[in-house]
């Protein structure tokens, strides 16, 4: 589905879109994570509750 849209937009538009993403990869499109998860942690109820909490700026 996305491929069809990109074809309709044309190569110049797609090139421009890619350049925009590349230029902003460390700003607008940057991601950071609260904690690196290991398998053992996933098995604890406290961790499951923390992951289920919807909070801005907290990703696992």
C-alpha positions in Angstrom: 0.0 0.0 0.0 2.8 2.5 0.9 4.7 1.5 -2.2 1.8 2.4 -4.4 1.6 5.8 -2.8 5.3 6.4 -3.2 5.1 5.4 -6.9 2.2 7.9 -7.4 4.1 10.7 -5.7 7.1 10.3 -8.0 10.8 9.9 -7.5 11.6 13.6 -6.9 9.0 13.9 -4.1 10.1 10.6 -2.5 13.7 11.8 -2.7 12.8 15.1 -1.0 10.9 13.2 1.7 13.9 10.9 2.3 16.2 13.9 2.5 13.9 15.6 5.1 13.9 12.5 7.3 17.7 12.1 7.0 18.2 15.8 7.9 16.0 15.5 11.0 16.9 11.9 12.2 18.5 13.2 15.4 15.9 15.9 16.2 12.3 15.4 15.0 12.5 11.7 14.5 14.8 10.9 17.5 13.9 8.3 20.0 15.1 7.6 23.5 14.2 4.8 25.9 13.6 4.7 29.6 15.2 1.4 30.2 16.7 -1.5 28.3 14.6 -4.6 28.9 15.9 -8.1 29.6 13.8 -11.2 29.4 13.9 -11.9 33.1 12.3 -8.5 33.9 9.4 -9.1 31.6 8.3 -11.9 33.9 7.8 -9.6 36.9 4.3 -8.1 37.6 5.8 -4.7 38.6 7.5 -4.5 35.2 4.3 -5.5 33.3 2.4 -2.7 35.2 5.1 -0.1 34.3 5.0 -1.1 30.6 1.2 -0.8 30.6 1.3 2.7 32.1 0.7 5.3 29.4 3.1 8.1 30.0 4.7 10.7 27.8 8.5 10.2 27.4 8.6 6.7 28.8 9.3 3.9 26.3 10.6 0.4 26.8 
